[in-house]
Amino acid sequence: MANEIPVEQINTLQKYIIKKGKERGFSKETLYERLLILTEEVGELMKAVRKINNGYIDEAKSKDADLEGEISDILTMLFWVADKLKVDVSKAFEKKENENNKRVWKRANQSK
């Protein structure tokens, strides 16, 4: 069976995101700053999910939920964090996915 993990595409995306980050002036951010922004973006995704699921929101705020934009922001920040940690995301993903493919998954508290 051929390797179906899109390693080259992930590597290309990582290089693109890092290049654009440098062009936009983000190359001097510390790891701490990048992790703060990543956490903020996850919070924004949660707020968007709350909006589309009719959760409580501040009526004075926008009721629009940009799920796609928030997920894209999280992906970008993950690559920026990986860059700061000198992690090749394509290799890390391939390694982890190969481990996951060997696992047997089931819901907790379910009998066999």
BELLINQUI-V973818 format. One record per residue. N is the residue number from 1. PHI is phi in degrees with one decimal (999 if undefined). OMEGA is omega in whole degrees, 0 to 359 (none if undefined). D_LAST is the distance of its C-alpha to the last C-alpha in Angstrom with 1 decimal. Layout:
n=N phi=PHI omega=OMEGA d_last=D_LAST
n=N phi=PHI omega=OMEGA d_last=D_LAST
//
This chain:
n=1 phi=999 omega=180 d_last=29.1
n=2 phi=-69.0 omega=178 d_last=31.4
n=3 phi=-69.5 omega=182 d_last=30.6
n=4 phi=-92.7 omega=179 d_last=29.6
n=5 phi=-75.7 omega=185 d_last=29.8
n=6 phi=-78.4 omega=185 d_last=33.1
n=7 phi=-57.8 omega=182 d_last=34.6
n=8 phi=-63.2 omega=180 d_last=38.2
n=9 phi=-67.0 omega=178 d_last=37.7
n=10 phi=-64.2 omega=179 d_last=36.1
n=11 phi=-61.8 omega=178 d_last=39.0
n=12 phi=-62.7 omega=179 d_last=41.5
n=13 phi=-64.0 omega=179 d_last=40.1
n=14 phi=-60.4 omega=180 d_last=40.2
n=15 phi=-61.5 omega=180 d_last=43.8
n=16 phi=-62.2 omega=182 d_last=44.8
n=17 phi=-62.7 omega=180 d_last=43.4
n=18 phi=-66.7 omega=178 d_last=45.1
n=19 phi=-59.7 omega=181 d_last=48.3
n=20 phi=-66.0 omega=177 d_last=48.4
n=21 phi=-62.0 omega=178 d_last=47.7
n=22 phi=-65.3 omega=178 d_last=50.7
n=23 phi=-61.1 omega=183 d_last=52.8
n=24 phi=-89.7 omega=175 d_last=52.0
n=25 phi=87.4 omega=183 d_last=53.0
n=26 phi=-95.9 omega=186 d_last=49.6
n=27 phi=-70.5 omega=182 d_last=49.9
n=28 phi=-94.9 omega=178 d_last=51.3
n=29 phi=-64.3 omega=176 d_last=48.4
n=30 phi=-82.2 omega=175 d_last=46.9
n=31 phi=-58.2 omega=179 d_last=43.2
n=32 phi=-57.2 omega=179 d_last=43.2
n=33 phi=-63.0 omega=180 d_last=44.8
n=34 phi=-65.8 omega=178 d_last=42.3
n=35 phi=-67.9 omega=175 d_last=39.4
n=36 phi=-60.9 omega=181 d_last=41.1
n=37 phi=-66.4 omega=177 d_last=41.5
n=38 phi=-58.3 omega=179 d_last=37.8
n=39 phi=-61.9 omega=177 d_last=36.8
n=40 phi=-61.0 omega=181 d_last=39.3
n=41 phi=-65.5 omega=176 d_last=38.0
n=42 phi=-62.9 omega=176 d_last=34.4
n=43 phi=-61.9 omega=179 d_last=36.0
n=44 phi=-66.7 omega=176 d_last=37.9
n=45 phi=-64.5 omega=179 d_last=34.8
n=46 phi=-62.3 omega=178 d_last=33.2
n=47 phi=-65.4 omega=178 d_last=36.5
n=48 phi=-64.8 omega=178 d_last=36.4
n=49 phi=-63.9 omega=178 d_last=32.9
n=50 phi=-60.4 omega=181 d_last=34.1
n=51 phi=-64.2 omega=183 d_last=37.1
n=52 phi=-76.5 omega=178 d_last=35.2
n=53 phi=-101.8 omega=177 d_last=32.9
n=54 phi=59.5 omega=175 d_last=35.9
n=55 phi=-77.2 omega=179 d_last=35.6
n=56 phi=-70.8 omega=177 d_last=38.7
n=57 phi=-138.7 omega=176 d_last=41.2
n=58 phi=-70.9 omega=183 d_last=44.8
n=59 phi=-61.6 omega=180 d_last=46.9
n=60 phi=-76.4 omega=181 d_last=49.6
n=61 phi=-90.6 omega=178 d_last=47.2
n=62 phi=-60.5 omega=178 d_last=46.3
n=63 phi=-95.8 omega=179 d_last=43.6
n=64 phi=-75.0 omega=178 d_last=42.8
n=65 phi=-121.4 omega=182 d_last=39.4
n=66 phi=-103.9 omega=182 d_last=39.5
n=67 phi=-58.8 omega=182 d_last=35.9
n=68 phi=-61.2 omega=180 d_last=36.9
n=69 phi=-65.4 omega=181 d_last=39.6
n=70 phi=-68.6 omega=178 d_last=37.5
n=71 phi=-64.6 omega=177 d_last=34.7
n=72 phi=-62.8 omega=178 d_last=37.5
n=73 phi=-61.9 omega=179 d_last=39.1
n=74 phi=-64.8 omega=178 d_last=35.9
n=75 phi=-59.1 omega=179 d_last=35.5
n=76 phi=-59.9 omega=181 d_last=39.2
n=77 phi=-66.7 omega=176 d_last=38.9
n=78 phi=-61.2 omega=178 d_last=35.9
n=79 phi=-66.9 omega=179 d_last=38.1
n=80 phi=-67.7 omega=176 d_last=41.1
n=81 phi=-64.0 omega=179 d_last=39.1
n=82 phi=-58.3 omega=179 d_last=37.9
n=83 phi=-61.2 omega=180 d_last=41.6
n=84 phi=-63.3 omega=180 d_last=42.8
n=85 phi=-89.8 omega=181 d_last=40.3
n=86 phi=60.4 omega=178 d_last=41.3
n=87 phi=-102.0 omega=173 d_last=37.8
n=88 phi=-82.8 omega=186 d_last=37.6
n=89 phi=-61.7 omega=181 d_last=34.8
n=90 phi=-62.7 omega=179 d_last=34.4
n=91 phi=-68.2 omega=179 d_last=33.9
n=92 phi=-63.3 omega=180 d_last=31.6
n=93 phi=-65.8 omega=180 d_last=29.5
n=94 phi=-60.6 omega=180 d_last=29.4
n=95 phi=-60.6 omega=182 d_last=28.4
n=96 phi=-66.5 omega=180 d_last=25.6
n=97 phi=-65.9 omega=176 d_last=24.3
n=98 phi=-63.1 omega=175 d_last=24.3
n=99 phi=-65.6 omega=181 d_last=22.2
n=100 phi=-62.3 omega=181 d_last=19.7
n=101 phi=-66.0 omega=179 d_last=19.6
n=102 phi=-92.5 omega=183 d_last=18.2
n=103 phi=-85.5 omega=173 d_last=15.3
n=104 phi=-109.2 omega=186 d_last=11.7
n=105 phi=-107.5 omega=172 d_last=11.1
n=106 phi=-153.6 omega=178 d_last=8.6
n=107 phi=-72.0 omega=177 d_last=9.9
n=108 phi=-64.3 omega=177 d_last=10.4
n=109 phi=63.3 omega=175 d_last=9.5
n=110 phi=-110.6 omega=177 d_last=6.5
n=111 phi=-75.7 omega=183 d_last=3.8
n=112 phi=-69.8 omega=none d_last=0.0
//
